[in-house]
Amino acid sequence: MSPRPTQIAVIGAGEGSGEALEAAAEVGRLLAEAGAGSRFTLEVRVSNIGAIAMYEQLGFRRAGRRRRYYSDNGEDAMIMWLGEPGF
């Protein structure tokens, strides 16, 4: 079975510091080394424009929405893929 992290967060980093981008790139590298392959998917709050831009910088592309995904406020999630979707 491939590794499946459920949450990744950088706490206390200032916007634009580059820490989140570095952390996300490192997680991708570690997952690839662990045999997770070259296809990744994630969900991110549609309101989190900064995170969406960061993931796009890493090569992810927008692939759809999960309606009312977040239980705390019913916000939609943006589905993003890196590599070809594994449908």
Secondary structure as GFF3:
##gff-version 3
##sequence-region A 1 87
A	DSSP	alpha_helix	19	33	.	.	.	ID=ss1
A	DSSP	beta_strand	40	45	.	.	.	ID=ss2
A	DSSP	alpha_helix	49	57	.	.	.	ID=ss3
A	DSSP	beta_strand	61	66	.	.	.	ID=ss4
A	DSSP	beta_strand	77	82	.	.	.	ID=ss5
###
